[in-house]
Amino acid sequence: MIRLLLDWAERQFRELGLPEPDGLALTLVGAYQGMSLLANALRDPEIMTREGNRLLGWIGSLPG
Protein backbone atom coordinates (compact mmCIF):
# COMPACT_ATOMS: atom_id res chain seq x y z
CA MET A 1 0.00 0.00 0.00
CA ILE A 2 2.79 2.43 0.87
CA ARG A 3 4.50 1.68 -2.46
CA LEU A 4 1.31 2.61 -4.33
CA LEU A 5 1.11 5.88 -2.42
CA LEU A 6 4.79 6.66 -3.07
CA ASP A 7 4.39 5.90 -6.78
CA TRP A 8 1.30 8.13 -7.00
CA ALA A 9 3.00 11.02 -5.21
CA GLU A 10 6.10 10.66 -7.39
CA ARG A 11 3.95 10.85 -10.53
CA GLN A 12 2.31 14.03 -9.24
CA PHE A 13 5.66 15.70 -8.57
CA ARG A 14 6.99 14.49 -11.92
CA GLU A 15 3.97 15.96 -13.74
CA LEU A 16 4.70 19.28 -12.05
CA GLY A 17 8.20 19.08 -13.53
CA LEU A 18 9.89 19.19 -10.14
CA PRO A 19 13.42 17.84 -9.69
CA GLU A 20 13.87 14.63 -7.72
CA PRO A 21 10.19 13.62 -7.68
CA ASP A 22 11.07 10.34 -5.95
CA GLY A 23 12.69 12.19 -3.05
CA LEU A 24 9.82 14.65 -2.78
CA ALA A 25 7.36 11.75 -2.70
CA LEU A 26 9.35 10.06 0.05
CA THR A 27 9.40 13.30 2.06
CA LEU A 28 5.65 13.80 1.68
CA VAL A 29 4.59 10.25 2.45
CA GLY A 30 7.10 9.91 5.28
CA ALA A 31 5.91 13.13 6.89
CA TYR A 32 2.25 12.16 6.57
CA GLN A 33 2.81 8.66 7.92
CA GLY A 34 4.90 10.03 10.77
CA MET A 35 2.35 12.59 11.82
CA SER A 36 -0.40 9.97 11.65
CA LEU A 37 1.60 7.63 13.85
CA LEU A 38 2.39 10.35 16.38
CA ALA A 39 -1.18 11.66 16.50
CA ASN A 40 -2.42 8.15 17.19
CA ALA A 41 0.28 7.21 19.70
CA LEU A 42 -0.08 10.47 21.62
CA ARG A 43 -3.86 10.57 21.23
CA ASP A 44 -3.58 14.12 19.95
CA PRO A 45 -5.51 14.83 16.74
CA GLU A 46 -4.19 18.40 16.76
CA ILE A 47 -0.90 16.96 15.47
CA MET A 48 -2.64 16.10 12.20
CA THR A 49 -4.00 19.63 11.86
CA ARG A 50 -0.77 21.39 12.75
CA GLU A 51 1.53 19.18 10.72
CA GLY A 52 -0.94 18.96 7.85
CA ASN A 53 -0.82 22.75 7.60
CA ARG A 54 2.97 22.58 7.66
CA LEU A 55 2.92 20.09 4.77
CA LEU A 56 0.52 22.26 2.80
CA GLY A 57 2.90 25.20 3.27
CA TRP A 58 5.81 23.07 2.10
CA ILE A 59 3.92 21.90 -0.98
CA GLY A 60 2.86 25.48 -1.72
CA SER A 61 6.48 26.63 -1.56
CA LEU A 62 7.68 24.19 -4.20
CA PRO A 63 8.52 25.75 -7.56
CA GLY A 64 6.21 24.99 -10.39
C-alpha positions as CSV (number, residue, x, y, z in Angstrom):
1,M,0.0,0.0,0.0
2,I,2.8,2.4,0.9
3,R,4.5,1.7,-2.5
4,L,1.3,2.6,-4.3
5,L,1.1,5.9,-2.4
6,L,4.8,6.7,-3.1
7,D,4.4,5.9,-6.8
8,W,1.3,8.1,-7.0
9,A,3.0,11.0,-5.2
10,E,6.1,10.7,-7.4
11,R,3.9,10.9,-10.5
12,Q,2.3,14.0,-9.2
13,F,5.7,15.7,-8.6
14,R,7.0,14.5,-11.9
15,E,4.0,16.0,-13.7
16,L,4.7,19.3,-12.0
17,G,8.2,19.1,-13.5
18,L,9.9,19.2,-10.1
19,P,13.4,17.8,-9.7
20,E,13.9,14.6,-7.7
21,P,10.2,13.6,-7.7
22,D,11.1,10.3,-5.9
23,G,12.7,12.2,-3.1
24,L,9.8,14.6,-2.8
25,A,7.4,11.8,-2.7
26,L,9.3,10.1,0.1
27,T,9.4,13.3,2.1
28,L,5.6,13.8,1.7
29,V,4.6,10.3,2.4
30,G,7.1,9.9,5.3
31,A,5.9,13.1,6.9
32,Y,2.3,12.2,6.6
33,Q,2.8,8.7,7.9
34,G,4.9,10.0,10.8
35,M,2.3,12.6,11.8
36,S,-0.4,10.0,11.6
37,L,1.6,7.6,13.9
38,L,2.4,10.4,16.4
39,A,-1.2,11.7,16.5
40,N,-2.4,8.1,17.2
41,A,0.3,7.2,19.7
42,L,-0.1,10.5,21.6
43,R,-3.9,10.6,21.2
44,D,-3.6,14.1,20.0
45,P,-5.5,14.8,16.7
46,E,-4.2,18.4,16.8
47,I,-0.9,17.0,15.5
48,M,-2.6,16.1,12.2
49,T,-4.0,19.6,11.9
50,R,-0.8,21.4,12.7
51,E,1.5,19.2,10.7
52,G,-0.9,19.0,7.9
53,N,-0.8,22.7,7.6
54,R,3.0,22.6,7.7
55,L,2.9,20.1,4.8
56,L,0.5,22.3,2.8
57,G,2.9,25.2,3.3
58,W,5.8,23.1,2.1
59,I,3.9,21.9,-1.0
60,G,2.9,25.5,-1.7
61,S,6.5,26.6,-1.6
62,L,7.7,24.2,-4.2
63,P,8.5,25.8,-7.6
64,G,6.2,25.0,-10.4
